[in-house]
Amino acid sequence: MFKQLLAALVGTVMLLVGSAQAEVDPNYRMVLLTENFPPYNMAINGKNFAQEDNIDGIAVDIVREMFKRANIHYNMTLRFPWDRIYKLALEKPGYGVFVTARLPERETLFKWVGPIGPDDWVLLGKADSPITLTSLDDAKQYKVGAYKGDAIAQHLVEKGLEPLTALRDSENAKKLMAGQIDLWATGDPAGRYLAKQEGISGLKTILRFDSAELYLALNKEVPNEVVEKLQAELDKMRSEGFVDDILNNYL
């Protein structure tokens, strides 16, 4: 009986200790960095530097709400180039960068909160397009538009396609509607957002040929209790439909 009582007492003490360790320091503050990557993150003025309320986007709205609910203080800055802010988050305690793909080679470099949203590669067609594809090989017979210098365009070339590239990805939405291209190789939801900005909606996903999830990447020195609190709040936001509502607001 005594041993059972002692075991229960020890278990209670350990639980209390664990709970105490899980508390986030109320004075803890993070530096959050991002880039222009519509519709996830973008400067309201369209420039490559912005701070706080001058930054907008799907991920920005989600991250702000997540930190608000977790009661964790932060400063947010949008900068260029990506390599610079990625390196800062990698090297500086208390720093984080978003949004970025959680790739196997990055897994141990950061602590992760997410997913915040998808970053898929797709071939889009007009709503009435009769085209059906099972692979990128099937697309070789069509005129495919892509964004010059983009990773998607490079991937198509590597797969043996010859994409017709535009200097701005939004131009491909107009070219698609004008019949100048048959398919538009772009990101999702980025393509849908860019099309909406041009007054175009109802595009059809003909083929989804790559899939990734985007995250908030935190420096490895960020306390575990901060990471866990942010993840818990994001999970609640998703279950409540908040994340879907934000996506729908932009798309």
KAKA-V573250 format. One record per pair of residues at least 4 apart in sequence whose ideal C-beta (glycine too) atoms are under 6 Angstrom apart, sorted by sequence separation. I is the first residue (numbers start at 1). J is the second residue. D is the distance in Angstrom with one decimal. If there is no record, write none. Layout:
# KAKA-V573250
[[I	J	D] [I	J	D]]
This chain:
# KAKA-V573250
[[37	41	5.0] [38	42	4.6] [43	47	5.2] [50	54	4.1] [56	60	5.8] [59	63	5.9] [82	86	5.8] [88	92	5.4] [125	129	3.2] [134	138	5.8] [187	191	5.8] [189	193	5.7] [218	222	4.3] [222	226	5.4] [224	228	6.0] [241	245	5.8] [247	251	5.9] [50	55	5.0] [55	60	5.3] [67	72	5.1] [133	138	4.3] [139	144	5.8] [156	161	4.2] [166	171	4.0] [175	180	4.1] [176	181	5.5] [186	191	3.4] [195	200	4.1] [237	242	4.1] [238	243	4.6] [36	42	5.3] [79	85	5.2] [89	95	4.5] [125	131	5.4] [133	139	5.7] [146	152	5.8] [147	153	5.9] [166	172	5.2] [175	181	4.8] [237	243	5.5] [34	41	4.2] [43	50	3.7] [67	74	5.3] [88	95	5.5] [89	96	5.7] [146	153	3.8] [156	163	4.8] [89	97	3.7] [176	184	4.8] [195	203	5.8] [44	54	5.1] [102	112	5.6] [153	163	5.3] [86	97	5.7] [44	56	5.3] [85	97	5.4] [153	165	5.6] [172	184	4.6] [42	56	5.7] [42	57	4.9] [41	57	4.4] [40	57	5.1] [99	116	5.5] [144	161	5.9] [146	163	3.9] [148	165	3.8] [164	181	5.9] [169	186	5.9] [39	57	5.7] [40	58	5.1] [41	59	5.3] [39	58	5.3] [40	59	4.1] [41	60	5.5] [144	163	4.9] [145	164	5.2] [146	165	5.4] [148	167	5.7] [55	76	6.0] [140	161	5.8] [173	194	5.9] [147	169	3.9] [173	195	4.2] [55	78	4.9] [136	159	4.9] [177	200	5.9] [52	76	5.8] [170	194	4.4] [174	198	6.0] [169	194	5.7] [173	198	5.0] [51	77	5.1] [145	172	4.0] [173	200	5.0] [50	78	4.4] [170	198	5.6] [156	185	5.8] [145	175	5.4] [121	152	5.4] [48	80	3.6] [152	185	5.2] [43	78	5.2] [145	181	3.8] [143	181	4.7] [59	98	5.6] [143	182	4.8] [144	183	4.7] [145	184	5.0] [146	185	4.4] [59	99	4.7] [142	182	4.0] [142	183	5.3] [144	185	5.5] [32	74	5.2] [29	73	4.2] [30	74	4.4] [31	75	5.4] [32	76	4.6] [33	77	5.8] [34	78	5.1] [35	82	5.0] [33	85	4.0] [62	116	5.5] [59	116	5.1] [193	250	6.0] [125	183	5.7] [193	251	6.0] [40	99	5.0] [192	251	5.2] [123	183	4.5] [124	184	4.5] [123	185	5.6] [189	251	5.5] [31	94	6.0] [30	94	5.5] [31	95	4.9] [32	96	5.1] [33	97	4.8] [34	98	5.5] [30	96	5.9] [122	188	4.7] [124	191	5.7] [119	187	5.9] [120	188	4.4] [133	206	5.5] [136	209	5.5] [133	207	4.3] [127	202	4.2] [129	204	5.7] [131	206	5.4] [127	204	5.5] [124	203	4.6] [125	204	5.0] [125	206	4.6] [122	205	5.2] [123	206	4.7] [123	207	4.3] [122	208	5.1] [120	208	5.5] [121	209	5.5] [121	210	3.9] [120	211	4.9] [119	212	4.7] [119	214	5.1] [117	214	5.4] [115	213	3.7] [116	214	5.3] [115	215	5.9] [114	215	3.3] [114	216	5.9] [112	215	4.9] [113	216	4.3] [110	217	4.0] [111	218	4.4] [110	218	5.8] [101	212	4.5] [111	222	5.6] [102	215	4.7] [99	214	3.8] [111	227	4.8] [100	217	5.2] [113	230	4.7] [98	216	4.2] [113	231	5.2] [96	216	5.7] [97	217	5.3] [96	218	4.4] [95	219	4.9] [93	219	5.5] [93	221	3.6] [89	219	5.8] [39	193	3.8] [38	193	5.9] [70	229	4.6] [70	230	5.3] [70	233	4.8] [66	230	5.6] [69	233	4.3] [66	233	5.0] [66	234	5.1] [62	246	5.8] [61	246	4.9] [58	246	5.6] [58	247	6.0] [58	250	5.2] [24	225	5.2] [24	226	5.6] [22	225	5.1] [24	229	5.4] [39	250	4.5]]
